[in-house]
Amino acid sequence: MSAPKTFPDGFLWGSATAAYQVEGAAWEDGRGACIWDTYARTPGRVHEGHNGDVACDHYHRYADDVALMQKLNLGAYRFSTSWARVMPDGRTVNRAGLDFYSRLTDELLSRDVVPWLTLYHWDLPQALEDAGGWPSRDTAYRFVDYAAAVQSALGDRINFWTTLNEPWCSAFLGYGSGRHAPGRTDGADALRAAHHLMLGHGLAVQDLRSRDSSLTLGLTLNFADVTPADPQEPGDLDAARRIDGLSNRYFAEPLFHGAYAPDILEDVRELWPADLVVDGDLEVISTPTDVLGVNYYSGNTVRGVGPDEAHAAADQARADGPASDSVGSEHVEFLALDVERTGMGWEVRPQGLTQLLVRLDRDYTGPAGTALYVTENGAAYDDVPDQDGFVQDDERLRYVREHLGAVHDAIEQGVEVKGYFLWSLLDNFEWAFGYDKRFGIVRVDYDTLQRIPKASARWYAEVAGSHQVE
Ligand code: PNW
């Protein structure tokens, strides 16, 4: 057996969730409708018509859930606040909504769990979608007001603030492919949404910084490891450049270099709205941040295809998860190679995480002095509970072990990675897949809402307690 991998002192061991996926209590204490409430009620959008009305009932069970975190030695909890709970119409503050997050924060602090807050994990108030949604520039300004309201309630107790979770998903799945709420399918709107999300991020960082210069600020992006099917084949190399560009560099370049990459702009030229970028926007977007959250699940192998094959390839891509759904991904085929896959069908590629962290450090965060945290990593598998509801989830355990090994490899190569948040603490509402896909290290019995830690949770508790992966 190889030597145990020891992580640096102060490394944060956490788990993550998001408001719409776990809270439930969708219509309590004045919460307004969000785009996922609407989308989930639209026939054919979400597996078997599931929705987040009850979810894990975390809204009522948060104290028990935080106690469980402490029992599992978790030092940090990444959660998101629901904009529609805090501002039911997207504009007016609802005290009762803020109070929930205040109670949650106090509970975490009382159990020595560091709160890590995400302001936007995809649940835009429906009223703001009705007013134009993210393709409308005004939404970025509404986001700043929302951020300020949350900061004024929780800023005295929470140090880590991230603005957005995975703007790629919000923009490209929400407004491009329509596979996420609000389910719109307009390439130009997807580009508008992406720009306004990033503008909202930059404006919010500036505003939060001016309110309290001691806050630790940043955002979370999702990344995929993209490789060409044949590195000697120019068409495959170009396909890999294009997908890497749209899924990875599209957000990182403006944030860290203050400009959209010219090759990607060229790829989306026909869709690009001429009036989209206003003078000064890129300076706002590239406002320096303290942390970059990295969400990593999978790798993709891509091949360039001719125009005739492109449509068939686009259909195939639906099943391929991360990175396959970008605007401008025509002429690219995502190969279904004979590799290990999770219950989502996503390729298991731990070494891709090492390469990604090394690259982010070299190209973006290292020079900027921005710290890296893995804010999501984990896997869905088809869990089989025994009579007591216990799940011996060896596959998930192995997935996490290998990815933690990959993080450790990056640290050994000199990359400063300061924490890891396992997705997810609980089985929860997996977006378009409803409750059918389970990512939790803790099983949720949806009939009784009972929580039952899986084998992976017991194992992760030992890792978090010892700072070591055997
Ligand atoms: C992330 N894709 O979602 C989210 O941040 C979580 O809320 C989610 O539960 C988790 O990963 C697991 O899916 C993604 O299709 C959803 O590329 C879809 C994609 C990527 C990330």
Boltz pocket constraint, residues with backbone or C-beta under 6 A from the ligand:
constraints:
  - pocket:
      binder: B
      contacts: [[A, 18], [A, 21], [A, 165], [A, 166], [A, 169], [A, 222], [A, 295], [A, 321], [A, 322], [A, 323], [A, 324], [A, 376], [A, 423], [A, 429], [A, 430], [A, 431], [A, 439]]
      max_distance: 6.0
